[in-house]
Amino acid sequence: MERIDGPGVRPPGPGFGPALEIAISHALLQRVADHEIPPLARLYRPAAALAFGRIDVRSAGFEAAAGEARRHGFEPVLRLAGGHGAAYDHGSIVCEEILAVDGAFGRVEDRYESFTHRLRAVLEALGAAVAVGELEGEYCAGRHSLNLGGRTKVAGVAQRVVRGGALVSAVIVVEGGARLREVLTAVYGSLAIDFEPATVGALADEIPGLSVDDVAAKLADEFAGSGSPEPDPLDSITLGLAQRLLPKHTIRVASGVET
């Protein structure tokens, strides 16, 4: 797994699987909310995963959907934020801000708008014609999705809020849109969710030659000032808490989700 370093930007540790990456974000959110560590940004290039929402787990077709994810080479995991299933792999970038908030929820919509505005600015600086809004039939539909010219979704934005903290997260698809389209078609078919495969895209579809490294560098510059974290965020306390939270994000196809 690729390391992406920058002031205030959290690199992933080597060899972390998809479920543990989500558990690490969960642990960091809990620690920020508890005022153990300052707000921070996290940026990493993930392994192939199909991140299901809790609403998907209750579907009659969930086990079949999880099996399809594995068959296509994507590890099924349970996402931290809400929504339906989203697919990503090494051709994507995960970008997260973990913030301290006042009260139980704080300003949810303000965080969405600020985060989405920053992502859009980064992608437009790279030459993409980006619009914000939900496309009809897109996977993991949301009002803050980013798309190319109203045709293909290239980034989804989600939020998880706990008392004292919030995590705003985006998966930006840079390369490999065809692979994601294939697995999402199979998974959404099993879940019996309306889905238009043509809405799945990647930034490189519009900007030939654009690489994950290009996008990562721009994101690192943009989010470098998001908080003043400790030099090593993945200390033994964070990793220990992530291991305890790992069952909440682990899926077993035969028996569903461990909680």
Stockholm file with secondary structure:
# STOCKHOLM 1.0

chainA/1-259         MERIDGPGVRPPGPGFGPALEIAISHALLQRVADHEIPPLARLYRPAAALAFGRIDVRSAGFEAAAGEARRHGFEPVLRLAGGHGAAYDHGSIVCEEILAVDGAFGRVEDRYESFTHRLRAVLEALGAAVAVGELEGEYCAGRHSLNLGGRTKVAGVAQRVVRGGALVSAVIVVEGGARLREVLTAVYGSLAIDFEPATVGALADEIPGLSVDDVAAKLADEFAGSGSPEPDPLDSITLGLAQRLLPKHTIRVASGVET
#=GR chainA/1-259 SS CCCCCBTTEECCCTTCCHHHHHHHHHHHHHHHHTTSSCCEEEEECCCSEEEECHHHHTSTTHHHHHHHHHHTTCEEEECSSCSSCEEECTTEEEEEEEEECSSSSCCHHHHHHHHHHHHHHHHHHTTCCEEESCCTTCTTCCTTCEEETTTEEEEEEEEEEETTEEEEEEEEECSCHHHHHHHHHHHHHHHTCCCCGGGBCCHHHHSTTCCHHHHHHHHHHHHTTSCCCCSCSSCHHHHHHHHHHGGGGBEETTTEECC
#=GC SS_cons         CCCCCBTTEECCCTTCCHHHHHHHHHHHHHHHHTTSSCCEEEEECCCSEEEECHHHHTSTTHHHHHHHHHHTTCEEEECSSCSSCEEECTTEEEEEEEEECSSSSCCHHHHHHHHHHHHHHHHHHTTCCEEESCCTTCTTCCTTCEEETTTEEEEEEEEEEETTEEEEEEEEECSCHHHHHHHHHHHHHHHTCCCCGGGBCCHHHHSTTCCHHHHHHHHHHHHTTSCCCCSCSSCHHHHHHHHHHGGGGBEETTTEECC
//
